[in-house]
Amino acid sequence: MGKKGAAVGVLIFLLLILGKFTSLFRDILFSMFFGTSLFADAYFAANMVPGLLNTTFVMSALVLFVPVYNQVLADKGKNEASIFTSNLMTIFFLFNITLSFFAFIIAPLILKVITPGFDLETYSISIELTKILVWSFPITAIVYVLINVSNANQKHINPQLIIVLNSLISIILMYILIPKYGIYAVPFIGIFGWIVQIFIQKKFVQNYYKYKFVLNLKDEYVKKVLVLAIPTIIATATVQINLAIDSMWGSTLSSGSVAMLNYAQKIFNLMNGTLITAIITVSYTELSKFYAKKEYGAFLNDVKKYFRIIIFMMVPVVIISIVCAEEIVKIIYYRGSFEYESVVVVSNLFIFYSLAIVFAGMKEFYTRIYYILGDSKTPTIISIFSIFLNVLLNLSLVKSFGIYGIAIATLLSTIIANVIGIKYLSQKLKSKSIIFNKGDKSQLLISAILLVLLSVSMIFVFDFDNAIIKLLSISTASIILYLTLLRLFKNDMVLSFENLVLNKFKVLTKIKNFLIKVER
């Protein structure tokens, strides 16, 4: 990768981080206005319908757009690639309009299934919100096609920039409209944000794509997208169904339970998604090239390398998240209508979800390894198994542990399913271990134990009233200790990172050489 490519990569990552945090601020604003009230429950329940229908069928299918677009471009040229894009956009737009009408009609039935425990008022509000949200389906289809056109033409910055702009627009409108119109302003703000994205994205792609009405259901490339998308649709469906199952059980508990589960999951997704997305973005292309060139030794070494990076990076994140769960939740949500009682419950839920961060991160990575190997069947089977396991665990745990039983069920099903997935991948790659090198387990175990002891003790040492100062103090001290311990163990990843930094900053090399001389 050249200097320009590296600079673009850094910019994309920074925009990704910025997008995550502007989206988080939007969620903070929502929690400030609605807390864990019945309105929050109703909105989160209504928002699952787009996930179950639109995300499952259309958004997941569009994941396959880029490789097929590139194939059309290589086979038939730019004009045919544009015709293919327009055809696909027309098909998905018309399909989503039909899907919107269908969802509008059966919204009461869908919500009755996924929220059986809601009282009449919460149930009625969730139906009304759903009937607004479903009209975003055709708009999102257009936006995601245009985003994929940008990505296919190596314009990766534009989509990330749009996420940031969309969140900022939503934040401004929420401040203005929610005090006057309440929860009903939220879905309209979301739809308005999608409409704005169409005009912005259209401007971004105008130099290499212009829409023309085309409708050809027999097109071979469209058929290829739809056929290739089947495993992705199934995998996405399993994720959405798992979320719906959690909502189903949450609705049978006290008011605010669905909202609290969602708030805890949002923090979990922020912690997991930011780091894992960056790793997968870097690794996926590299691993695909090695496998395509039949460089299987290099491919296996890279698989192990990235598994190790995920584990060694996520372990301190898990420990800090568990030890500082309440501080994290306070910083994000504790204001406005979000009461301290809700902070305690969301913190405890987040602790259970945090224990699954490493396994969830590895799942995102190993699923793509299976795809590179041409095996979409295995991760689909594992995902389906995870659903059944989650249902069975919920049946036995919710009665005993209430809302925490839902989080424990998710934790256990995630761990068990992913242990099976990794074990089978090891066999498929004919490797005894695709995760650890010799000595890794002992290094990780000793570092983790000492890190836990230090982090817990620092809760009392850094007994600040300010949650931000407390979190930063504990996190900084924990990370320094963790890196120091791995450095003492001569961990190869830490040493490689150290050399990279020293090579970038020559003055640090001089300081290191001076310290070595002093030691002698």
TAFENKA-V848473 format. One line per field, one symbol per residue. psi: psi as a letter, one per 30 degrees, with the letter a starting at -180 (. if undefined). Layout:
psi = ???
This chain:
psi = kleeeeeeeeeeeeeeeeeeeeeeeeeeeeeeefbhlfeeeeeeeeffeeeedeeeeeeeeffgeeeeeeeeeeefleeeeeeeeeeeeeeeeeeeeeeeeeeeegeeeefeefiffkleeeeeeeeeeefeefffeeeeeeeeeeeeeeefggifeeeeeeeeeeeeeeeeeeeeeefefbfffeeeeeeeeeeeeeeeeeeegffgkkkkjkjjffkeeeeeeeeffeeeeeeeeeeeeeeeeeeeeeffalkfeeeeeeeeeeeeeeeeeeeeeeeeeeeeeeeeeeeeggieeeeeeeeeeeeeeeefefeeeeeeeeegeeeeeeeefilbfjleeeeeeeeeeeeeeefgeeeeeeeeefefeeeefgjfeefeeeeeeeeeeeeeeeefeeeegbefeeeeeeeeeeeeefeeeeeeeeeeghkekgeklkfeeeeeeeeeeeeeeeeeefeeeiikejeeeeeeeeeeeeeeeeeeeeeefhkeeeeeeeeeeeeejeeeeeeeeeeeeee.
